[in-house]
Amino acid sequence: IINSILSQDEDELLALGFNLGDQKRSHYRYGMMSMKLGDYNAAVDGFSSSLRLSDLNATETCEPCEFNFSEREEADRSFEWWHAHYNRRLGLTYMLNENFSEASEYLGKAFELNHALQESDESTAKCACLYGYVNGQLGKTDISEQKIDECVKWIDNNSHQIDDGYDSYETAWPLYLHYASRSDSKAARKYLTLAYSSIDQNEIDRYLSLSSKERLNPKFFYSRDIIETYKASLYQ
Protein backbone atom coordinates (compact mmCIF):
# COMPACT_ATOMS: atom_id res chain seq x y z
CA ILE A 1 0.00 0.00 0.00
CA ILE A 2 2.81 2.39 0.88
CA ASN A 3 4.70 1.58 -2.30
CA SER A 4 1.57 2.30 -4.35
CA ILE A 5 1.49 5.82 -2.89
CA LEU A 6 5.24 6.36 -3.28
CA SER A 7 5.10 5.43 -6.97
CA GLN A 8 2.58 8.16 -7.86
CA ASP A 9 3.40 11.69 -8.99
CA GLU A 10 1.52 14.68 -7.55
CA ASP A 11 -1.19 14.76 -10.22
CA GLU A 12 -1.88 11.05 -9.82
CA LEU A 13 -2.05 11.43 -6.04
CA LEU A 14 -4.56 14.27 -6.34
CA ALA A 15 -6.72 12.18 -8.67
CA LEU A 16 -6.80 9.45 -6.02
CA GLY A 17 -7.68 11.87 -3.22
CA PHE A 18 -4.13 12.09 -1.83
CA ASN A 19 -1.28 14.58 -2.14
CA LEU A 20 2.38 15.10 -1.32
CA GLY A 21 1.55 15.32 2.37
CA ASP A 22 0.35 11.71 2.23
CA GLN A 23 3.43 10.71 0.28
CA LYS A 24 5.59 12.33 2.95
CA ARG A 25 3.85 10.23 5.61
CA SER A 26 4.31 7.11 3.50
CA HIS A 27 8.05 7.70 3.18
CA TYR A 28 8.13 8.11 6.95
CA ARG A 29 6.26 4.84 7.54
CA TYR A 30 8.60 3.08 5.12
CA GLY A 31 11.54 4.47 7.08
CA MET A 32 10.07 3.33 10.39
CA MET A 33 9.38 -0.20 9.12
CA SER A 34 12.87 -0.47 7.66
CA MET A 35 14.53 0.84 10.83
CA LYS A 36 12.69 -1.66 12.99
CA LEU A 37 13.64 -4.47 10.61
CA GLY A 38 17.31 -3.46 10.74
CA ASP A 39 17.51 -2.30 7.11
CA TYR A 40 19.22 0.99 7.93
CA ASN A 41 20.01 2.04 4.35
CA ALA A 42 16.34 1.76 3.40
CA ALA A 43 15.38 3.58 6.59
CA VAL A 44 17.69 6.46 5.71
CA ASP A 45 16.12 6.63 2.26
CA GLY A 46 12.64 6.79 3.75
CA PHE A 47 13.39 9.43 6.36
CA SER A 48 15.49 11.48 3.93
CA SER A 49 12.59 11.54 1.46
CA SER A 50 10.24 12.66 4.22
CA LEU A 51 12.69 15.40 5.16
CA ARG A 52 13.02 16.51 1.54
CA LEU A 53 9.25 16.85 1.20
CA SER A 54 9.16 18.53 4.59
CA ASP A 55 11.65 21.09 3.28
CA LEU A 56 9.18 21.72 0.45
CA ASN A 57 6.46 22.16 3.10
CA ALA A 58 4.43 19.42 1.44
CA THR A 59 1.09 19.69 3.21
CA GLU A 60 -2.56 19.09 2.42
CA THR A 61 -3.52 20.87 -0.78
CA CYS A 62 -6.74 19.18 -1.92
CA GLU A 63 -10.21 20.14 -0.77
CA PRO A 64 -12.06 18.08 0.19
CA CYS A 65 -9.79 15.06 0.85
CA GLU A 66 -12.18 12.52 2.34
CA PHE A 67 -9.57 9.76 2.45
CA ASN A 68 -6.63 11.95 3.40
CA PHE A 69 -4.98 10.53 6.53
CA SER A 70 -2.29 13.24 6.75
CA GLU A 71 -4.77 15.85 7.95
CA ARG A 72 -5.96 13.68 10.84
CA GLU A 73 -2.46 12.59 11.77
CA GLU A 74 -0.97 16.08 11.79
CA ALA A 75 -3.85 17.80 13.55
CA ASP A 76 -1.88 18.26 16.77
CA ARG A 77 1.63 18.53 15.30
CA SER A 78 3.18 21.54 13.62
CA PHE A 79 5.25 21.48 10.44
CA GLU A 80 8.27 22.43 12.52
CA TRP A 81 7.70 19.54 14.93
CA TRP A 82 7.64 16.99 12.10
CA HIS A 83 10.69 18.58 10.47
CA ALA A 84 12.63 18.07 13.72
CA HIS A 85 11.21 14.57 14.12
CA TYR A 86 12.48 13.42 10.71
CA ASN A 87 15.95 14.71 11.62
CA ARG A 88 15.84 12.84 14.94
CA ARG A 89 14.79 9.63 13.23
CA LEU A 90 17.69 9.97 10.79
CA GLY A 91 20.01 10.54 13.73
CA LEU A 92 18.72 7.46 15.53
CA THR A 93 19.07 5.31 12.40
CA TYR A 94 22.66 6.40 11.85
CA MET A 95 23.37 5.79 15.55
CA LEU A 96 22.02 2.24 15.29
CA ASN A 97 24.26 1.72 12.26
CA GLU A 98 27.18 3.11 14.32
CA ASN A 99 27.70 6.01 11.93
CA PHE A 100 28.10 8.43 14.80
CA SER A 101 29.29 11.34 12.69
CA GLU A 102 26.11 11.43 10.59
CA ALA A 103 24.04 10.72 13.70
CA SER A 104 25.54 13.75 15.42
CA GLU A 105 24.78 16.00 12.45
CA TYR A 106 21.09 15.12 12.27
CA LEU A 107 20.54 14.99 16.03
CA GLY A 108 22.14 18.42 16.32
CA LYS A 109 19.69 19.80 13.77
CA ALA A 110 16.80 18.11 15.54
CA PHE A 111 17.85 19.55 18.88
CA GLU A 112 18.01 23.10 17.55
CA LEU A 113 14.63 22.78 15.84
CA ASN A 114 12.97 21.31 18.94
CA HIS A 115 14.64 23.82 21.22
CA ALA A 116 12.97 26.59 19.21
CA LEU A 117 9.58 24.97 19.92
CA GLN A 118 9.07 25.65 23.60
CA GLU A 119 6.15 23.22 23.77
CA SER A 120 8.39 20.33 22.61
CA ASP A 121 10.23 19.83 25.90
CA GLU A 122 10.16 16.02 25.75
CA SER A 123 11.33 15.92 22.13
CA THR A 124 14.17 18.30 22.98
CA ALA A 125 15.20 16.05 25.86
CA LYS A 126 15.25 12.98 23.62
CA CYS A 127 17.51 14.82 21.19
CA ALA A 128 19.81 15.85 24.03
CA CYS A 129 20.07 12.28 25.35
CA LEU A 130 20.88 10.77 21.96
CA TYR A 131 23.11 13.68 20.94
CA GLY A 132 25.10 13.39 24.16
CA TYR A 133 25.71 9.69 23.65
CA VAL A 134 26.79 9.85 20.00
CA ASN A 135 29.15 12.77 20.62
CA GLY A 136 30.71 10.80 23.45
CA GLN A 137 31.39 8.02 20.96
CA LEU A 138 33.05 10.61 18.72
CA GLY A 139 35.29 11.78 21.54
CA LYS A 140 33.65 15.21 21.69
CA THR A 141 33.71 15.29 25.46
CA ASP A 142 32.58 18.87 26.08
CA ILE A 143 29.36 18.74 24.06
CA SER A 144 28.69 15.17 25.19
CA GLU A 145 28.89 16.09 28.87
CA GLN A 146 26.73 19.17 28.32
CA LYS A 147 23.93 17.24 26.61
CA ILE A 148 24.16 14.26 28.96
CA ASP A 149 23.79 16.68 31.86
CA GLU A 150 20.70 18.20 30.21
CA CYS A 151 19.32 14.70 29.71
CA VAL A 152 19.93 13.73 33.34
CA LYS A 153 18.28 16.91 34.63
CA TRP A 154 15.23 16.38 32.43
CA ILE A 155 14.84 12.78 33.62
CA ASP A 156 15.26 13.81 37.26
CA ASN A 157 12.38 16.26 36.87
CA ASN A 158 10.20 14.28 34.46
CA SER A 159 10.74 10.57 35.13
CA HIS A 160 6.94 10.19 35.39
CA GLN A 161 6.74 10.89 31.64
CA ILE A 162 8.85 7.83 30.85
CA ASP A 163 6.10 5.25 31.06
CA ASP A 164 6.85 2.85 28.20
CA GLY A 165 9.64 1.41 26.13
CA TYR A 166 9.16 4.01 23.40
CA ASP A 167 10.05 6.89 25.70
CA SER A 168 12.82 5.12 27.62
CA TYR A 169 14.54 4.04 24.38
CA GLU A 170 15.48 7.65 23.62
CA THR A 171 16.04 8.89 27.17
CA ALA A 172 17.13 6.42 29.87
CA TRP A 173 18.56 3.91 27.38
CA PRO A 174 21.12 6.27 25.76
CA LEU A 175 22.15 7.32 29.27
CA TYR A 176 22.77 3.66 30.08
CA LEU A 177 24.82 3.29 26.88
CA HIS A 178 26.78 6.43 27.71
CA TYR A 179 27.73 5.41 31.24
CA ALA A 180 28.34 1.78 30.28
CA SER A 181 30.82 2.91 27.62
CA ARG A 182 32.65 4.80 30.37
CA SER A 183 32.60 1.86 32.78
CA ASP A 184 30.51 3.82 35.28
CA SER A 185 28.62 0.74 36.45
CA LYS A 186 26.60 2.52 39.15
CA ALA A 187 25.15 5.16 36.82
CA ALA A 188 24.71 2.62 34.02
CA ARG A 189 22.75 0.33 36.32
CA LYS A 190 20.56 3.21 37.48
CA TYR A 191 19.40 4.14 33.99
CA LEU A 192 19.14 0.56 32.75
CA THR A 193 16.82 -0.17 35.68
CA LEU A 194 14.79 2.95 34.93
CA ALA A 195 14.47 1.96 31.27
CA TYR A 196 13.44 -1.59 32.16
CA SER A 197 10.92 -0.54 34.82
CA SER A 198 9.18 1.74 32.33
CA ILE A 199 8.17 -1.21 30.15
CA ASP A 200 4.79 -2.74 30.89
CA GLN A 201 5.19 -6.05 32.73
CA ASN A 202 2.75 -7.77 30.37
CA GLU A 203 4.96 -6.81 27.44
CA ILE A 204 8.03 -8.15 29.24
CA ASP A 205 6.29 -11.43 30.06
CA ARG A 206 5.06 -11.76 26.50
CA TYR A 207 8.54 -11.11 25.11
CA LEU A 208 10.22 -13.61 27.43
CA SER A 209 7.73 -16.32 26.47
CA LEU A 210 8.72 -16.16 22.80
CA SER A 211 11.42 -17.99 20.85
CA SER A 212 14.57 -16.17 19.76
CA LYS A 213 13.18 -15.74 16.25
CA GLU A 214 9.83 -14.45 17.48
CA ARG A 215 11.58 -11.87 19.67
CA LEU A 216 12.84 -10.19 16.48
CA ASN A 217 9.30 -9.02 15.77
CA PRO A 218 9.42 -5.24 15.09
CA LYS A 219 6.72 -4.69 17.74
CA PHE A 220 9.48 -5.19 20.34
CA PHE A 221 11.89 -2.75 18.70
CA TYR A 222 11.83 -0.23 21.56
CA SER A 223 11.95 -2.79 24.36
CA ARG A 224 14.07 -5.70 23.05
CA ASP A 225 17.55 -4.35 23.80
CA ILE A 226 16.47 -3.03 27.19
CA ILE A 227 14.92 -6.33 28.28
CA GLU A 228 17.80 -8.44 26.98
CA THR A 229 20.45 -6.21 28.59
CA TYR A 230 18.64 -6.00 31.91
CA LYS A 231 18.10 -9.76 32.14
CA ALA A 232 21.74 -10.43 31.21
CA SER A 233 22.90 -8.01 33.91
CA LEU A 234 21.16 -10.11 36.58
CA TYR A 235 23.64 -12.91 35.97
CA GLN A 236 26.77 -10.78 36.11
N, C-alpha and C positions, 0 to 999 in steps of 0.2 A: 504493500500500500504506500509506504514511504517512497520507494523507488518510483512509483507511478507519478507521484507529485514532483519529485526531483527531476524527472525527465521532461517536464512540460516547460514551455516558455511562458512569458507573462500573458500573452494573448490567450493561449490555450488554458491557462489557469483561470483567467477571468471567465471564459466560456463555461467552465465547469463549476463556477461559483467560488473559486479560490483566488489567491493572489500571491505576491511575493512574500507577504507576511506569513502565510501558511507554509511556503517553501522554506522560509527561514526556520520555522519551528521544526520542519521535517529534517532539515540538515542537523539541527540540534539533537533530535531524537536518534538519528542515525549515529551521531557522535557518542551519545550516551550509551546506546546499545553496544557499540564497538569498544568503548572504554571498559565496560563491564565484562566483555568477553575477552579482554586482553589484546585486542587488535588496535594497538596504539596509533599506527600510521593512519588507519581508517578513521579513528576517532579524531585525530588532528585535522584530517580533511573535512569531517563533518562540522566541527566547531569553527574551523577557519572560514568555511562557507557561510555559517551563521553570522560570524563576525563581519564578513565582507558585506553581507546584506544589511547587517545592522549599521554599518558605516554609511550605507545608502539610505538609511532610515526607512527600510522597507516595512511599511505598516499596512493596515487595512485601507483599501482604496475603492472597493466595490460597495454599492448600496442598492438594494439590500444584499447581504451575504447570509442566507439562511443556514448554510452548512459550514460557515466559517468558524473554525475552532480557535483561531488566533485571538479573536476579539474577546471570547470568554476567558481564555487562558491569561491574557495580558491585562485584564480589567483592573487588577490591583498592583500591577508592576509597571514602572515607568520605562521608557526607552533607555534611559541612562542605566537603570538597574540591570536590564538584560545585557546591555553592552558590557558592563563590568562582569556580569556572570559568565559570558562567553570567554572573556579573558581568563577568569579564574579556572574555568573548566580546561582551557588549553594549558594553563600552568600546572594543574593537577595531573593531566595526562602526561606531560613532559616529565614531571616528577616521578610518576610511576614507571616511566621508561628510563629513568635515571639520567635524563638530559637536563641537568640542573641549571645550566646556563640559560636555556630557552625557558625553563620553568620560572626562573627568577625574573626574566623580562616580562612575561605575561602576568605573573602574580603582582609585580610592581605596578603595572598599568591598572590591574583590577583594584589594587589597594587605593591608588590615587582617585580612581573613579568612584569607589564606594565611600571614600573619606569625604568626598564632596557632597554626598547624599547623607545628610545628618540623620535621616530616618533609617539608614541601613547599617546600624551599629553591629548587628550580628554578622552580616556579610563582611564588614570591614575587619572584624576580629578573625574570621576564618582566613581572610587574605593574610593578615599579620602572622597567624600561626604557621601557615604553609610557607610564607615568604621567609620567615625566620629560620625555618628548618632548611630550606633549599640553599639559602645563603650561607648557612653554617657548613653545608656540604661543599660549598665553593671556597671555603676558607675566608669568607668576608665576615670576620668576627664582629666588627662594630655594628653593622646593620643587622646581623643575625641576633645579637644580644638585645638590641633595641626592640626588634619586633617580637622576639620571644618574651621579653618583659611585658610588652603591651598585651600579648596573648595571655600570659599568666594573670595579669591584673584583670583582664576581662573575665576570665574563668572564675577568679576569686569572687567577683561581684555578680556573676551571672550563671553560676553552675546549674541553677534550676532550669535554665533554658536548654541545657544539654540533656535531652530526655529520650534520645534514640541513637541508633548507630549512625544514622545520616549526619547528625550534628557532631557527634564525638569524633567521626572520621576526619573532620577538618579542623578540630580544635584540640581535644585532649590527645588524640592519636599522634599528630605531628609533634606535640610536646614530648610524648613518650619516645618517639624516634630521635628527637633532638638530644634528650638527656641520655638515652641508651648509647648513642654514638659517641658520647663523651664519658661513658662509663660512670655516670652519676646514677648508681643503682637505686638510691633512695627516691630521688625525684622521678626517675623513670617508672618505678613501681607505683608511685602516687598517681601518675596520669594514666598509666595502663589500667589501674584499678578503677579510676573514674570512667574511662572509656568503656570498660567492660560492664560496669554497674549501670550504665545508661541504656544498655540493650535490654529489651523486654525478655524476661525469663522464659516465656513461651517460645520466643524465637531462638534462644540459646538451646533449649531442650530439643526443639525441632531440628536444629542444625546438627547437634551431637548425635541424633538418632539416625542420621543419613550415612550412606557410604561415602567414600572419598570422592568418587565421581559425582555423586549427587550434590556434594557440598560446593561444587564449582558452579552451581546454578547462579546466574547473575542476581537473583533476588537477595543473595547474601553478600553482595559486593561490599557494602559498607560495614558489615559486621564480621566477615570471615577472618580477616587478618587479626582483628582484635581478639576474637574468641580463641583462635589457634594460639596466639602468642600468650594470652593469659593462662590458658590451660597448661601450656608447656612450661610456663614459669613456676607452676605449682610443684613441679618435679625437680626443680633446680636446687 
